[in-house]
Amino acid sequence: MKLNRRQLLAGSTAAPFLNLGGKGATRRTNVVMFMTDDHGAWAMGAGGCGGVHTPNLDRLGEEGARFTRAYACTPVCSPSRMTFLTGMLPSHHGVQDYLRPEDGLERWLHAPAYSQILADGGYAAGVAGKWHMGADDTPQAGFRYWVTTVLFADGKYPKGSFYKDPEFFRNGKRTRVPGFRTDAEADFAIEFLEGRKGKSEPFYLLVTFDAPHMPYDYQPGQDRAPYAELDPACFPNTPMNFRQMAALKKDFKSADSRRSYAALVTGVDRNVGRIVKRLEELGLRDDTLIVFTADQGHCCGHHGVWGKGNGTVPFNMYEESIRVPLIWNHPGRIQAGQTLSPMVSSYDYFPTILDYLGTKAPPDARRAGRSYAGFLHGQKQKWRNRLYFEYEYTRALRTENLKYIERTSEWPSEMFDLEADPGETRSVLDDAHYRGQRQALRADLDRFFAKAGAPALDQWRSTTKQVLREYSRVAPGEPHRPH
């Protein structure tokens, strides 16, 4: 098979790894970062269950680096996005659950964002899609091009279909766009890219697809077509978990919800392909890093649950809720075909993207992450495979083979041996055989949050001003609105 120039560069172990943003660089790297919503790492073709059709994402992974153990610090939308943006834990950025109309339309971002640092350093920054970090209608964090989802305005959720003929805030104006939401978000991303042709300044484009988040009210036929039959490896037919949140039981039982979820992922993949193709047509691809990830994962029958961390009462930290896809692709800079296994978190993205682009942020002890850029350059770097998680009254620690989950006194804590029980079916918290490990993990968890300056777990409410939803009081049949 004859290889083209890009394939030769991507596959060469001798390809130069340039400090494109550093002193003396002749050009600076552009970035397109894709982020999906409620997208588990399992819901992919290559590297996932195999039954969800994602040919464009598979190709990005094959021609770049795919992380097999990437995680979100928090298994729900708003706080996870804030951690990606700031490198901080919810205890520090102040968002502990998804934002709702009750939380107001104020800005919730009060910590330095990597996008602001890049904008201050000369990057043209744009966002297209879901923001959900407060003041959705207001450009912030260094983004000059601003097209964001109308999740709620005037103190309420919008009426009508979510995915059909959606509304956006577009550079200060509220506008409705005919057609499919994911297509529209890609259209806006392409509009931004077309505006960059011939410009000397580098750009950072954040494309934040709402899909495959519910509601499952519309998907184009072409995206639903592959799913007349669903792969049971992707959508396990397990008995419902007794902790399943009542409002999501209808989706757990629905074959159509499963098809819709898969179709929404395929719609994302199709539009990623459109955007990458346009980058190539504009002559921008070789100078552009592409990152693909999700704000958190999602269970679609796994563990007998439909939903993410708040899909159960109490909140869960199941692998499918917190493990996310993560692909880095940069022709000629990141060697093709890499499958990287270090455990990395959403709080590591802030230092990594700045490191990769050759810049740094002022030191801030509130940031929790480390740069994993060395792995992308084929280097060996010291790395401790141990991650920490936080969601309201729940904190957790994951090692290579153990997961310790601590909750406040109202709820049970848990510990799972992931080597002996990868399905997380039996808590070994009270097993005498694990007593020493349990004590060590609990001490490590307490030490980590104390070092980060976070209060004790039972004081978690002091870390946010949100109007928090009482999940224990969710009534059967209560509507679960888009968020």
N, C-alpha and C positions, 0 to 999 in steps of 0.2 A: 504494500500500500504506500503510495506516495504521500509524504507529509508536506504541509504548507509551512511557510516561515514561522507562523505563530506556534504551530505544533512543535516544530523543532526547538524553538526558544523555550517553550513551556516544559518540554521534556528533557532539556539539557541540564545536567547537574552542574555544569560550569556557567550557567546563566548568571549574570551579574546581579547582585542584590544592592541596588543603589539607594543611598540616603537621599531620596528625591525632595525632601523638604528641608534638608540641612544646609549648612554653610557651603557655599560653592556649587550647589546643585544647578544644573542647567535648565531643568524643568521640574515641575512639581506634580505629584500624583493627584489625579482626580479620584473621587470616591462616589460610588452608588451603593448605598446600604439598603437592602430590602429587609423589612420586618413584617411578618405575618402575625395573626392574633389567634390564640388557642390552637396552635399548630404543634402537635407532638412530633418528636424526632422519628417516631415510628411511622408517621403518615407521609412516607416518601417512597420512591421506587428504590433506587440504589441506596443502601445504608438503612433502609426502613423495612417495612413489612413486605414490600414488593408488589402489593396489590393496589397501591395508589399510584396513579399515572402522573409522573413528573419528569418527562424526558429532558426538558430544558435545565431543570435543577440538577438532574443526574449528570448532564454534560458539564455543568459548571464544577461539580464535584470531581469528575474524572479529569478535568483539565486544570484543577487547582488542588486545594487542600481541604479535606473534610474531617472535622472533629467528631469523634464518636462518643465523647462524654462531655458535652456542653450542657450547662444547666442555667436556669433562671433562679435568681436569689429568692424571688417571691412568685408563687403560682397564681397570680392574678394580674390584670392588665396595668392599671395606673402605677402602682408602686414598682412593678417590674420595669416599666418604661423609664421611670425616674431614675432607677438604679443604673440602667444602661447609659443614660444621659449624663449622670453626675458621678458615677462610681461609688455612690454612697448607699448605705443600708437604709431601709425605711425609718429606722430610729433617728436618722440624721436628716433625710430629705423631707420627712414629715408627712408622707402619704402612705397609709397603712392598708388601704383597701381601694377598690375602684371608685373613682369620683362619680357622684350623682348630682342631680339638680339641687338636692338639699345642701350640698357643700358649696353652692354658689358658683358664680362665674369668675371668681377672682383668680389671680395668678397663684399657682402653688409651687412654681419653680423659684426657689430662693437661693439655690446653690449654684456654683459655677458649672456650666455645661461644656462638654468638649466642643460642641458646635460653636459656642461663643468664642472659645479660645482659637479655633480655626478661623472664624470670621475676623477676629481681631488681627490674625496673622496674614490676612489677605485672601482668604477663601470666599467665594460666592456660595452661600448656603441656601438650599431650598428644601422644602418639605412638601410632600404630596400624599395625603391620606389621613389616617387616624392620628390625632395628637393625644387627647384624653389625659392631659396633664395640667388642666386648668386654663381658663381664658382661651378657649379653642378658636375664637375669632380674632385673636390678637397676635401679630407676629412677635416672636421672642426668641431667646437663646441664639441670637445671631442669624436667624433665618430671614432672608430678604424676600424670597419667593415663598408665598404662604398659601397653600390650598389644603384645608383641613375639613374633616367630616363634621357635619352638624349633628352632634350626639344629643345635645339639648341646648335650648335657648329659651329665654323668657321664663326660666324656672321650670321647664317641663321637657319631656321627650317629644321629638317630632312625631307627627301622625303619618300614617300611610306605610307603604312598603319600605323596608330598609335597603334592600339590594336593587330594587327597580326604581328608576328615575330619582336618584338620590340628590340630596342637598349638600352643598359645600360652602365654607367661607373661603372666598377666593380673593386674596389681596385686598381685604377690607369690605368685600361685597358678598352678601348671601345670595347664592344662585342655585337653581335646580338644573340638573343635567339629565337628559333623556338616556335611557339604556341601562346597562349593567354597571353597578358601582365599581367593581374591580377593573373593568375596561376604562371607566372614567378616570380612576386613579392613575392608571398607566398612561392615559392620554395627557394628563397634567404633567406627569414625569417627563414624557417626551417633549412637551412644550418647553419645559425648563431646559432640557438638553439642547433643543434646537436654538434656544437663545444663547447658548454658550459657544456655539461654533464661531471661530475666529477671535474669541476673547483670549487675552493673555493670562488672566487670573485663573487659578485652579478652582474647582468646584467640589462641593460636598452635597450630594442629593440624598435625602432620606425618603424612601418610598415605603410608607407604612400602610400596607393593605389591611382593610378591616376583616377580610376573609382569613380563615374559615369560621369566624365567630358567628354564633346565632344572631338573629333569627334566620331560619332556613326557608325564607319566603320566596326566593327566586334564584335560579341558576340557568344560564343558557343551555339549550338542548345539547350543543356540541360538547359541553363539559360533563353533562350527565350521561351521555351515550356509553361511555366505557363501563358503566356500573349497573348493568342489568343483573349481573351476579356479583356479589360481594365476597371478597376473600376472607374467610373466617380467621385467618392469621392476623388480619388488620382489625377486624371487628368481632372480637370473641363473644360467643353466645353464653355468657356466664350468668348465674343467678344474681338478682339485684342485691347489692350491698344494703344491709339494714341501716347504714348511715347515709344512704343516698338522699340528697336534698329533695324535698317533696316537689318543688316547682319544676324539677328536671326529669321527673319520672316518665313523663310522656315521651321525651326524647329517647330515654333508655329503651323503651319498648317499641320504638318506631323504626322500621326498616327504611322509611323514607328519610328520616333524619340522618341515618348513616350514609345513604346515597348522596344526600345533599352536602354533608360534610366533605365527602370525598370529591364531589364535583366542584366545591368551592376551592379546594386545594388545587385541583387541576386547572381551574380558572386562573388562579394565581400563577401557576407554572406557565400557562399560555401567555400571560402578559409579561412575565419576566423575559420570555423569549422575544416578545415584541420590542421591549426596551433594549435588550442586548443587541438585537439586530439594528436598531436605530443608532446605537452607539457606534457600531461598525460602519454604517453608512455615512455617519458624520465624521469618520476618521478619528474618533476619540477612544476607541476601545483599548489600544495598546498602552495608553497613558492612564487607564482607569482601573482602579481596584474595585472589585465587586465583593460585597459581603452579603451573605444571606443568613437570616436567623429568624427567631420568633420571640415574642415577649414572654410566653410560657407555653407549657404543653397542654394536653387535653386527654382525658379518658373517654373512649367510645365503647364502653363495655368492659374495659380492663378493670380488674378488681371488682366487677359488678357495679361500676359507676359510670354515669354520664356527667361530664363536667371536668373542671380543673380543681385547684385547691379548695375552692368554695363549693365544689360539687357534693361535698359531704358535710355533715354536722357531727362532730367537729371538723375543722379544716384538715385536709390531708396533705402529705408530702410524698405521695406515690411517685415512682420514677416517671410514669407517663405524664404526670402533672408538671414536673419540673425539668425534665430533659427535653432539650430543644435541638432542632437542626442548626448546624453552623458550618458554613462554607466560606472560604476566602479564595478568590481567584484573581490573579494579576499576571497577564501574559508576560513571560520573560523575567518575572521577578519572583514568583512563587512557583516552585517546581510542581509540575503536573503529577497527578496520581498519588498524592500523599494522603494517607489515612492516619490521622494524629490522635493519640489516645490520652493525653493528659487531661485531667478533670479541670475544666475552666468554668467560670461563672459569669453572669451578666455584669457583675461589679468589676470584672477584669477587662471589659471592653474599653472603658475610658482610658486607662493607661496604655493599652495595647494599640489603639488606633492612633493616639498621639505619638507613641514611640515609632510605629511603622512610618508615619509621615514626617518623622524627624523633628518633632517639637515636644515640649514638656509643659505641664501645668505647674503653677506655684504649689509648693508642698501644702498638703492639708491632711491632718491626722484623721479626719473623718472618713477619708476614702479607704475602702477595704481591699482593693484589688492589686494585682500584679500584672505586668506585661508578659504576654506569651508570644511576642513578636519573634523571638529567637527561634521558636519551633517552625514558624513560617519560612524562615531563612535557612532551614536545614541545620541549625545549630543545636548543640546539646546545652541545656540550661537546667540549673537546679530547680526542682519543682516538687512541692509536697502535695500529693493528691488528697486533699482534705478541703471540703467546702462547707459553707455555713449558709443557713436560710432563715428567713424571718417573715412571718405573716400574722399580724395582730398578736393574739395570745399564744402563738405557736412559733417555736424556734427549733432548728434542727441542725444536725451535723452529719455529713456523709464522709466516710473513709472509703478505702478500696473495697471493703467487704461488709461494713456495718453502717447502719443508719440509726441515729438516736434522735427521737422526736420528743421534745418537752413542751407541755402545755401548762397553762395556769391551773389552779386547783379545781376549777369547775369541770375539767376535761381530763381524760386519761392520757398519760404519756405512753410512748411505745419505743421498742427497739427491734430492728430486723437484722437478721444475718443474711445478707444479700447473696452470699456464696452458697449457703445451704438452702435458702428460700428466696430465689430471685423474684418470685411472684408476690413477695411481702404478704404472705397469708397468715403468718403466726408471729405475734410479738413474743420476744424472748426477754422482755424487760424484767420479769420476775423469776427467770430461770437462774438458779444458783450457779450454773456453769458459766454464766456471763457476768457475774457480779462485779468482778474486777474491771472488766472492759466497760461496763455501764458506769461505774464510778469514775473511771478515767475520762470517758467521753463527756459526762456531765460536767466535770471540772474543766475540761477543755472548752466546752461551749460557754460556760460562765466566764472563763478567762478571756475568750475572744471578744465577747460583747462588752465586758468591763474595759478591756484595753481600747476598744473602739469608742468608749465614752457613752455607751448606751446604758439606760437604767436597768435594774433587775426586771425580769420578765413580768412579774406581777404589777410593775409600774408602766407597762407598755402604753397605756392610754395617755400618759403624759407626753408621748412623742408626736401626737397629732392633734389637730383641731377639727378633724372631720366629724360630720354627723354620721356615726357608724351604724350600719345595719345590724340588728340583732338576729343573726341567722338562726338561733335556737327557737325563734318565734315565727319562722317562716311557715305560713299555713299552706296546706295542700291546695294546689291550683292557683297560688298567687302568681301573677304574671312576672316573668323574668325578662325584663326589658333589655334591649341592646346596650352594651357598655364597652 
